[in-house]
Amino acid sequence: MNTSKSETVKEHPLKPSRRSMPCLAQSQTHPQSLSKHSSFLQPNRVQPQLQPQPLSAGTSAAAVDVVSERAKVVETLESNLLKLSNTEYSDPFSDVGKEKDTYTDDSEHGNYDARTDQSLLIQNKLTRQKTEPRTKSSLKSDAMALSGLFFKDGKKRIDYILVYKKSSPQVEKRSTFEKNLRAEGLMLEREPAVTNSDIMFVKIHCPWETLCKYAERMNIRMPFRKKCYYTDWRSKTMGSLQRNIRELKSWLPRNPMKLDKEALPDLEETDCYTAPFSRARIHHFTINNKDSFFSNSTRSRIVHHVLQRTKYEDGKSKMGINRLLNNGTYEAAFPPHEGSHKSRHPIKTHGAQNHRHLLYERWARWGMWYKYQPLDLIRRYFGEKIGLYFAWLGWYTGMLIPAALVGLFVFLYGLFTMDSSQVSKEICEANETVMCPMCERNCTLQKLNESCIYAKVTHLFDNGGTVFFAIFMAIWATVFLEFWKRRRAVLTYDWDLIDWEDEEEELRPQFEAKYSQVERVNPITGKPEPFQPFPDKLSRLMVSVSGIFFMISLVLTAVFAVVVYRLVAMEQFASFKWYFIKKYWQFATSGTGVCINFMIIMSLNVVYEKVAYLLTDLEHPRTESEWENSFALKMFLFQFVNLNSSIFYIAFFLGRFAGRPGKYNKLFNRWRLEECHPSGCLIDLCLQMGVIMVLKQMWNNFMELGYPLLQNWWSRRKMKRRGQSMENKISLPQWEKDWNLQPMNLHGLMDEYLEMVLQFGFTTIFVAAFPLAPLLALLNNIIEIRLDAYKFVTQWRRPMPARATDIGIWYGILEGIGVLAVITNAFVIAITSDYIPRFVYAYKYGPCTDQGYRQEKCLKGYVNSSLSVFDLSELGMGYSGYCRYRDYRAPPWSSTPYEFTLQFWHVLAARLAFIIVFEHLVFGIKSFIAYLIPDIPKDLCDRMRREKYLVQEMMYEAELEHLQRERKKNGKQYHHEWP
């Protein structure tokens, strides 16, 4: 293609590379004809191998001399580099067929910048004097290459890393795969590991033409013009008011939670209109620099897209890097980090070295715990999927602040009214009231006032604010989910995800292997693909459901074992030699039972994960997302039942079926069922929830941060052992540092979401019994955000930047937990708590029967009313007199001894009525609030519609201007209307 001198000066082509070896296979599938008016694509055309490039008529002899002289210099440097690489590192497969070709590193990488068209000849003529001192530029290129972010020439940025072992037998697959990658337009370069002679790294660079080609195929939205908000009529009318508000805010103290604008880079893409990239309309987009037009995460995503669709053997399913990782052809595949996360110079004076360093300083450090998260920077570095996770986690943590404050207020209200509570006073002053023995043989008669401490502690959680807090938390859960949908809509708009749709996923290899004999046409792609018949799918689903029920029954068996332990330990602690344990034997029984239950929970979690894997693989899901959703649902069900089954037992079954003195129910006719404490069962429920919640959060935090730290420390220790004979303090390239880091979890973000969703269940389901749960969750999440940030930035390899528009299946699970929370809180207040019995006594049987409920004085005599009388002589243990127990039964001297009294039926009716009224009231409020709060803010809807209109107008005007410039340049007559 002949190009005039004036045109080449305007285009400013990239400088040629130090290497000039052309790509062997790039010309096979590379696009040879792009848009003729696209000046950005033409200079980078790769010429066929060993074909002399004809010079145009305008090429001078001096330019030819420069080219020949430059070719000699490049050839000399190339041969020296090859000799150096061959002498330093020997390849054990250098004599094996095709692998020999793929290892000769520099000769196969294909040179993106090796161009001999006229534009380069003219530019070389102008810079002839600069060809001599190449040693300085070479040193600079070598320094850039040593940083681990570029090829050896110091110009081609590394977009992806593949790792394999030289001893791997999968040589032919790897050779074919890499040749096909080069045929797709990617450039490869090999590098042996410094610390392990068996490890080989394959660095991948995606040239400009390949980026453009796949950006168009993937419909990646790119910026093309700055946003102009002044066109909005609201901005015009509200301009003066907004200016006054801004002036007023400038006088107010700055919000310390916000990050300074100077602390973060100017993310230009958030201030631009975007449109799907098109090579035919490349002149529409703002391309100031080809190297920075596509961000690093976008480049990695494009390379990953190519890796997923490149074949390594002949066949329909013989493609994709995931299959090569599964069969051991490659050990790992990951995008590299953008350098080190630490710097010897302070960031305030010298600035950030890279985005990773900036994220560490402004996000992952513990000193930033009170700051808002830089979500745009997180999204730009890790991708939208991880960005949405941290946005949701931050939103959840922020919404916990009002819940924690209200819960703390309820707890403090109970603390300040603990001594003035009428119920606590009566229990603490009951010196003459004798309670019936709580066990068969070793328990002694106790006075009611010995339960004074338990009564006061119970009042902390069971007081007048309990019902209000339960209703508040039910409404809070709805508000949290509804406003998260609004927040998600804003984020998807800011991150250009409104019109994004996930691509048609490829089939899982296991699905293809199982159902390769049965095919049907895919309604989306129109191509035949393996198909799972409905009877087979149903049978496998039934087996999976049966496995789920079996695991749930295993959990219930474990809970039953803990119940048996409590029954046995109850007798032993009651006869203990230590006076403290003998006196507080119920507390010792509950405490040890909780610890044993927690150990069983953590042990069963390991079993559940393997069983969930087995059942999910048995179902043979069609795609990877279906597999992840099925696996996530199973893990949630298993762990939810595992964590909450013992809590459900204590809340709704403990002491309900124990019987009465003289006629106790026994397990296996041997062990007497456990009763509630004289002050109620709520203290046992609080202890169970508090211990499990605190221990679970501590264990999760250790596994999330402590375990990767130990693994990385051990890998560094092994590296030092292997490198004892090498030079001390050797600087590893970035790709090898990343290889020594831990890979992201196999389930991706599933473990992170699962932990937070289970915590959300703890925070809402039994919050009526434990008002401090939101406060504990808030404190944990403040630590969790920085733990996850530190882990992602420093301890894990950089995950593949993936896109997503929501949090997936977890939103539906959160909605289900919100519904379950209303039901369980209604039952906790009605059954476990003493709120309803106190309420019935105050209005029906207390001193304020005809006057209405008036403070605590209306509960005078409540404790005596809630205790029934039993004749001790009926026990046959040598006791005489009467004892009291918690129930509503007739005394032994009545005509119907030990039968339920009328007050029992009144309390039971009030409990059922409260459950019905509470559920209908709260569900009605939840539905009304959900109806009032729209999913997308109205201002955002108007802005989206306005922006869509502006984008169409701008594209029309840009195309018109481009065509007019083309006509003017060609000397043709043009008009201002559309041609």
Buried (B, 14 or more C-beta within 10 A) or exposed (E): EEBEEEBBEEBEBBEBBBBBBBBBBBBEEBEEEBBEBBBBBBBBBBBEEEEEEEBEEEBEEEBBEBBEBBEEBBEEBBEEBBEEBBEEBEBEBEEBEBBEEBBBBBBBBBBBBBBBBBBBBBBBBEEBEEEEEBEEBBEEBEEBBBBBBBBBBBBBBBBBBBBBBBEBEBBBBBBBBBBBBBBBBBBBBBBBBBBBEEBBBBBBBBBBBBBBBBBBBBBBBBBBBEBEEEEBEEEEEEEEEEEEEEEEEEEEEEEEEEBEEEBBBEBEBBEBBBBBBBBEBBBBBBBEEBEEBBBBBBBBBBBBBBBBBBBBEEEBBBBBBBBBBEEEBBBBBBBBBBBBBEBEEEBEEEEBBBBBBBBBBBBBBEEBEEBEBBBBBBBBBBBBBBBBBBBBBBBBBBBBEBBBEBBBBBBEBBEEBBEEBBBBBBBBEBEEBBBBBBBBEBBEEBEBBBBBBBBBBBBBBBBBBBBEBBBBBBBBBBBBBBEBBBBBBBBBBBBBBBEBEEEEEBBBBEBBEBBEEEEEEEEEEEEEBBBBEEEEBEEBBEEBEEBBEEBBEBBEEBBEEBBEBBBEBBBBBBBBEEEEBBBBBBBBBBBBBBEBBBEBBEEBBEEBBEBBBEBBBEBBBBBBEBBBBBBBBBBBBBBBBBBBBBBBBBBBBBBEEBEBBBEEEEEEEEBBBBBBBBBBBBBBBBBBBBBBBEBBBEBBBEEBBEEBBEBBEEBEEEBEEEBEEEEEEEEBBBBBBBBBBBEBEEBBBBBBBBBBBBBBBBBBBBBBBBBBBBBBBBBBBBBBBBBBBBBBBBBBBBBBBBBBBBBBBBBEBBBEBBBBBBBBBBBBBBBBBBBBBBBBBBBEBBBBEEEEEEEBEBBBBBBEBBBBBBBBEBBEEEBEEBBBBBBBBBEBEEEEBBEBBEBBEBBBEBBEEBBEEBBEBBBEBBEEEBEEBEEBBEEBEEBBEBBEEBBEEBBEEBBBEBBBEBBEEEEEEEEEEEE
